[in-house]
Amino acid sequence: MLKKLLVVLGFFFLLLGIIGTLLPVIPTVPFLFVAYFCFNKGSERFRQWYLNSKFHKNYLKALKFYNSVPKIYKILYILGVFCFFIALLTLFYMFSDVILIYIEKFIGLSFKA
């Protein structure tokens, strides 16, 4: 039962890692590490499949070779997080009136002085 749960969790974290390759906001490598750990403890067959997959070869083999995350991945991650927060602040600034009305309506907090 635990091994099946670990395989399901491995696929869940692999999916998050794949989403992380598409969205610069979500980190990729930590999720791929957790997926590898889950596959390693859960099933030998899925572990072998994962070791031969494109995601392992592109992200984790470089980490194994350099003994750290390559600088380009670090730079892209920091830029992605920075762009995400800029976009989030921009959206909040543009729609702050609507957001505050919904907060007042649903939560009951009042922002009027």
N, CA, C and O of each residue as an XYZ file, in Angstrom:
452
protein
N       0.826     -1.192      0.000
C       0.000      0.000      0.000
C       0.874      1.263      0.000
O       0.599      2.211     -0.734
N       1.929      1.267      0.829
C       2.811      2.426      0.894
C       3.563      2.620     -0.426
O       3.778      3.751     -0.860
N       3.956      1.530     -1.051
C       4.680      1.637     -2.320
C       3.796      2.211     -3.415
O       4.266      2.994     -4.241
N       2.523      1.834     -3.436
C       1.593      2.394     -4.425
C       1.395      3.884     -4.188
O       1.338      4.672     -5.132
N       1.289      4.264     -2.914
C       1.151      5.680     -2.578
C       2.389      6.462     -3.003
O       2.271      7.579     -3.507
N       3.564      5.893     -2.808
C       4.791      6.569     -3.225
C       4.865      6.732     -4.741
O       5.352      7.752     -5.230
N       4.390      5.742     -5.485
C       4.385      5.861     -6.948
C       3.413      6.950     -7.381
O       3.722      7.737     -8.276
N       2.236      7.004     -6.752
C       1.265      8.061     -7.081
C       1.848      9.430     -6.742
O       1.729     10.372     -7.525
N       2.475      9.536     -5.577
C       3.122     10.806     -5.206
C       4.256     11.147     -6.168
O       4.468     12.316     -6.489
N       4.981     10.134     -6.627
C       6.046     10.370     -7.600
C       5.508     10.986     -8.874
O       6.099     11.927     -9.406
N       4.391     10.467     -9.374
C       3.798     11.047    -10.572
C       3.236     12.442    -10.318
O       3.281     13.306    -11.193
N       2.705     12.656     -9.111
C       2.199     13.983     -8.766
C       3.337     15.002     -8.776
O       3.196     16.084     -9.348
N       4.464     14.661     -8.147
C       5.594     15.592     -8.116
C       6.254     15.716     -9.485
O       6.793     16.770     -9.820
N       6.214     14.661    -10.266
C       6.716     14.755    -11.640
C       5.864     15.722    -12.450
O       6.388     16.505    -13.242
N       4.549     15.666    -12.251
C       3.647     16.604    -12.935
C       3.940     18.040    -12.506
O       3.962     18.946    -13.339
N       4.165     18.248    -11.206
C       4.523     19.593    -10.746
C       5.854     20.049    -11.343
O       6.017     21.227    -11.660
N       6.792     19.139    -11.495
C       8.066     19.479    -12.133
C       7.889     19.843    -13.589
O       8.543     20.760    -14.085
N       7.002     19.126    -14.288
C       6.715     19.445    -15.693
C       6.061     20.808    -15.795
O       6.401     21.603    -16.671
N       5.120     21.078    -14.899
C       4.495     22.411    -14.883
C       5.542     23.473    -14.582
O       5.483     24.580    -15.117
N       6.500     23.135    -13.725
C       7.581     24.072    -13.401
C       8.472     24.392    -14.585
O       9.077     25.463    -14.630
N       8.566     23.473    -15.553
C       9.347     23.784    -16.749
C       8.609     24.772    -17.641
O       9.228     25.515    -18.402
N       7.281     24.776    -17.544
C       6.483     25.671    -18.383
C       6.242     27.020    -17.723
O       6.186     28.044    -18.405
N       6.101     27.030    -16.409
C       5.865     28.275    -15.674
C       7.114     28.630    -14.884
O       7.607     27.805    -14.114
N       7.628     29.821    -15.054
C       8.853     30.175    -14.342
C       8.647     30.401    -12.851
O       9.619     30.599    -12.121
N       7.409     30.376    -12.387
C       7.115     30.647    -10.986
C       7.381     29.425    -10.122
O       7.823     29.548     -8.980
N       7.111     28.251    -10.666
C       7.227     27.011     -9.906
C       8.616     26.419    -10.135
O       9.040     26.272    -11.282
N       9.321     26.082     -9.077
C      10.643     25.469     -9.270
C      10.515     24.064     -9.844
O       9.567     23.345     -9.529
N      11.451     23.679    -10.669
C      11.398     22.385    -11.335
C      12.208     21.333    -10.597
O      11.699     20.254    -10.295
N      13.443     21.634    -10.311
C      14.389     20.643     -9.800
C      13.958     20.048     -8.454
O      14.067     18.832     -8.296
N      13.477     20.823     -7.477
C      13.072     20.189     -6.214
C      11.952     19.159     -6.393
O      11.965     18.106     -5.756
N      10.989     19.467     -7.258
C       9.908     18.519     -7.496
C      10.423     17.263     -8.186
O       9.952     16.160     -7.906
N      11.385     17.425     -9.082
C      11.955     16.250     -9.741
C      12.768     15.404     -8.759
O      12.799     14.180     -8.879
N      13.418     16.040     -7.799
C      14.112     15.293     -6.758
C      13.141     14.467     -5.921
O      13.379     13.290     -5.650
N      12.056     15.097     -5.521
C      11.066     14.387     -4.708
C      10.444     13.256     -5.514
O      10.193     12.178     -4.975
N      10.191     13.487     -6.803
C       9.644     12.427     -7.658
C      10.621     11.260     -7.732
O      10.209     10.102     -7.661
N      11.899     11.551     -7.873
C      12.893     10.481     -7.912
C      12.916      9.704     -6.598
O      12.986      8.475     -6.599
N      12.857     10.417     -5.488
C      12.835      9.753     -4.186
C      11.623      8.823     -4.067
O      11.744      7.691     -3.599
N      10.456      9.314     -4.494
C       9.246      8.496     -4.417
C       9.347      7.273     -5.323
O       8.976      6.171     -4.917
N       9.844      7.453     -6.542
C       9.990      6.316     -7.448
C      11.047      5.338     -6.929
O      10.907      4.126     -7.094
N      12.093      5.859     -6.309
C      13.161      5.020     -5.785
C      12.642      4.108     -4.666
O      12.997      2.931     -4.607
N      11.819      4.644     -3.799
C      11.272      3.865     -2.691
C      10.026      3.070     -3.097
O       9.684      2.078     -2.454
N       9.352      3.508     -4.162
C       8.079      2.896     -4.517
C       8.167      1.725     -5.471
O       7.536      0.694     -5.239
N       8.942      1.862     -6.548
C       8.947      0.814     -7.570
C      10.241      0.883     -8.379
O      10.655      1.951     -8.831
N      10.859     -0.261     -8.546
C      12.090     -0.347     -9.343
C      11.806     -0.050    -10.818
O      12.608      0.589    -11.499
N      10.660     -0.520    -11.297
C      10.302     -0.302    -12.700
C      10.130      1.181    -13.011
O      10.643      1.668    -14.019
N       9.404      1.908    -12.143
C       9.213      3.339    -12.367
C      10.501      4.121    -12.136
O      10.723      5.154    -12.767
N      11.347      3.634    -11.238
C      12.637      4.299    -11.029
C      13.491      4.212    -12.289
O      14.105      5.200    -12.691
N      13.533      3.041    -12.912
C      14.283      2.882    -14.156
C      13.689      3.731    -15.273
O      14.416      4.333    -16.063
N      12.360      3.771    -15.331
C      11.704      4.603    -16.344
C      12.069      6.071    -16.136
O      12.353      6.795    -17.091
N      12.057      6.496    -14.878
C      12.364      7.890    -14.572
C      13.827      8.226    -14.875
O      14.120      9.312    -15.375
N      14.741      7.309    -14.578
C      16.155      7.560    -14.855
C      16.419      7.677    -16.353
O      17.365      8.349    -16.765
N      15.602      7.037    -17.161
C      15.763      7.116    -18.614
C      14.916      8.213    -19.241
O      14.938      8.383    -20.460
N      14.172      8.956    -18.437
C      13.279      9.978    -18.987
C      14.048     11.249    -19.344
O      15.175     11.466    -18.899
N      13.412     12.065    -20.150
C      14.005     13.319    -20.605
C      14.216     14.305    -19.447
O      15.200     15.044    -19.421
N      13.279     14.303    -18.494
C      13.375     15.261    -17.391
C      14.589     14.967    -16.517
O      15.279     15.887    -16.077
N      14.845     13.708    -16.270
C      16.017     13.365    -15.456
C      17.296     13.733    -16.191
O      18.233     14.262    -15.594
N      17.330     13.454    -17.474
C      18.548     13.729    -18.235
C      18.820     15.224    -18.345
O      19.972     15.653    -18.275
N      17.768     16.019    -18.517
C      17.967     17.459    -18.701
C      18.283     18.186    -17.403
O      19.091     19.115    -17.404
N      17.674     17.791    -16.309
C      17.782     18.584    -15.090
C      18.662     17.929    -14.033
O      19.548     18.582    -13.481
N      18.441     16.678    -13.749
C      19.135     16.076    -12.615
C      20.518     15.549    -12.953
O      21.379     15.496    -12.075
N      20.759     15.156    -14.203
C      22.109     14.722    -14.552
C      23.076     15.897    -14.510
O      24.229     15.735    -14.111
N      22.624     17.067    -14.914
C      23.478     18.251    -14.818
C      23.791     18.548    -13.359
O      24.906     18.944    -13.020
N      22.817     18.357    -12.518
C      23.035     18.580    -11.093
C      24.036     17.577    -10.541
O      24.880     17.934     -9.719
N      23.952     16.347    -10.974
C      24.885     15.312    -10.521
C      26.300     15.601    -11.037
O      27.279     15.373    -10.326
N      26.404     16.095    -12.258
C      27.711     16.366    -12.857
C      28.397     17.562    -12.198
O      29.590     17.517    -11.897
N      27.626     18.637    -11.978
C      28.216     19.861    -11.430
C      28.186     19.905     -9.901
O      28.770     20.810     -9.306
N      27.524     18.958     -9.263
C      27.332     18.923     -7.818
C      26.559     20.126     -7.298
O      26.595     20.417     -6.102
N      25.874     20.812     -8.169
C      24.976     21.894     -7.783
C      24.096     22.202     -8.986
O      24.282     21.641    -10.067
N      23.147     23.091     -8.787
C      22.298     23.514     -9.880
C      23.114     24.465    -10.761
O      23.737     25.391    -10.244
N      23.121     24.253    -12.082
C      23.875     25.160    -12.956
C      23.396     26.609    -12.817
O      22.228     26.863    -12.523
N      24.301     27.535    -13.032
C      23.996     28.952    -12.828
C      22.853     29.441    -13.700
O      22.068     30.286    -13.268
N      22.745     28.926    -14.920
C      21.676     29.396    -15.801
C      20.310     29.054    -15.227
O      19.369     29.836    -15.367
N      20.186     27.890    -14.580
C      18.913     27.525    -13.956
C      18.616     28.420    -12.764
O      17.466     28.797    -12.539
N      19.649     28.760    -12.000
C      19.455     29.654    -10.864
C      19.004     31.036    -11.338
O      18.087     31.629    -10.772
N      19.657     31.534    -12.376
C      19.319     32.858    -12.908
C      17.901     32.865    -13.458
O      17.135     33.793    -13.199
N      17.550     31.834    -14.217
C      16.196     31.759    -14.776
C      15.147     31.639    -13.677
O      14.062     32.210    -13.788
N      15.460     30.908    -12.632
C      14.521     30.772    -11.522
C      14.307     32.119    -10.829
O      13.169     32.503    -10.558
N      15.384     32.825    -10.546
C      15.260     34.122     -9.880
C      14.501     35.112    -10.767
O      13.646     35.852    -10.281
N      14.813     35.127    -12.069
C      14.079     36.002    -12.979
C      12.602     35.635    -13.044
O      11.742     36.515    -13.096
N      12.308     34.346    -13.042
C      10.915     33.902    -13.091
C      10.138     34.322    -11.858
O       9.001     34.783    -11.960
N      10.747     34.165    -10.696
C      10.080     34.569     -9.462
C       9.893     36.079     -9.436
O       8.839     36.566     -9.029
N      10.900     36.819     -9.865
C      10.799     38.283     -9.915
C       9.668     38.712    -10.857
O       8.861     39.572    -10.504
N       9.609     38.121    -12.041
C       8.541     38.458    -13.000
C       7.168     38.089    -12.458
O       6.198     38.809    -12.694
N       7.073     36.985    -11.738
C       5.798     36.592    -11.158
C       5.311     37.634    -10.163
O       4.144     38.026    -10.193
N       6.205     38.087     -9.276
C       5.789     39.061     -8.282
C       5.472     40.411     -8.913
O       4.566     41.106     -8.454
N       6.188     40.787     -9.938
C       5.860     42.030    -10.650
C       4.479     41.915    -11.283
O       3.676     42.843    -11.200
N       4.201     40.775    -11.917
C       2.883     40.568    -12.534
C       1.784     40.554    -11.477
O       0.708     41.112    -11.692
N       2.049     39.925    -10.348
C       1.062     39.868     -9.275
C       0.777     41.254     -8.714
O      -0.381     41.603     -8.484
N       1.821     42.046     -8.492
C       1.632     43.406     -7.994
C       0.911     44.279     -9.017
O       0.091     45.122     -8.652
N       1.217     44.076    -10.290
C       0.545     44.839    -11.339
C      -0.939     44.510    -11.380
O      -1.776     45.408    -11.480
N      -1.262     43.236    -11.304
C      -2.679     42.848    -11.295
C      -3.392     43.378    -10.062
O      -4.534     43.829    -10.150
N      -2.732     43.327     -8.924
C      -3.359     43.869     -7.719
C      -3.571     45.374     -7.845
O      -4.610     45.888     -7.431
N      -2.609     46.076     -8.407
C      -2.753     47.518     -8.584
C      -3.899     47.840     -9.547
O      -4.678     48.764     -9.313
N      -3.988     47.071    -10.624
C      -5.024     47.336    -11.623
C      -6.419     47.002    -11.105
O      -7.385     47.689    -11.435
N      -6.527     45.966    -10.307
C      -7.842     45.508     -9.861
C      -8.015     45.613     -8.350
O      -8.790     44.860     -7.761
N      -7.302     46.538     -7.719
C      -7.355     46.627     -6.261
C      -8.743     46.997     -5.767
O      -9.177     46.493     -4.731
N      -9.454     47.868     -6.482
C     -10.808     48.245     -6.055
C     -11.737     47.035     -6.052
O     -12.500     46.835     -5.107
N     -11.672     46.238     -7.099
C     -12.531     45.058     -7.205
C     -12.139     44.020     -6.157
O     -13.007     43.399     -5.544
N     -10.854     43.832     -5.951
C     -10.385     42.858     -4.964
C     -10.828     43.256     -3.568
O     -11.288     42.410     -2.801
N     -10.695     44.529     -3.229
C     -11.095     44.980     -1.899
C     -12.595     44.867     -1.696
O     -13.036     44.564     -0.587
N     -13.394     45.099     -2.729
C     -14.850     44.937     -2.621
C     -15.190     43.475     -2.332
O     -16.031     43.194     -1.479
N     -14.549     42.552     -3.032
C     -14.809     41.134     -2.789
C     -14.355     40.707     -1.398
O     -15.014     39.888     -0.758
N     -13.250     41.246     -0.930
C     -12.787     40.915      0.419
C     -13.788     41.420      1.449
O     -14.102     40.714      2.406
N     -14.292     42.643      1.258
C     -15.288     43.184      2.172
C     -16.575     42.367      2.136
O     -17.201     42.128      3.168
N     -16.958     41.943      0.939
C     -18.217     41.230      0.768
C     -18.170     39.821      1.351
O     -19.100     39.412      2.046
N     -17.106     39.077      1.078
C     -17.061     37.677      1.472
C     -16.437     37.436      2.846
O     -16.851     36.525      3.562
N     -15.471     38.226      3.207
C     -14.802     38.004      4.498
C     -15.382     38.896      5.578
O     -15.400     38.522      6.751
N     -15.848     40.053      5.200
C     -16.437     40.947      6.172
C     -15.470     41.982      6.712
O     -15.809     42.712      7.644
N     -14.272     42.064      6.149
C     -13.327     43.084      6.582
C     -13.628     44.389      5.877
O     -13.994     44.397      4.702
N     -13.474     45.493      6.591
C     -13.722     46.797      6.007
C     -12.398     47.554      5.915
O     -11.626     47.617      6.872
N     -12.160     48.129      4.725
C     -10.923     48.874      4.493
C     -11.158     50.379      4.429
O     -10.256     51.133      4.066
N     -12.346     50.812      4.774
C     -12.661     52.245      4.735
C     -12.222     52.896      6.041
O     -12.355     52.315      7.118
N     -11.699     54.110      5.926
C     -11.201     54.815      7.109
C     -12.308     55.507      7.844
O     -12.065     56.149      8.865
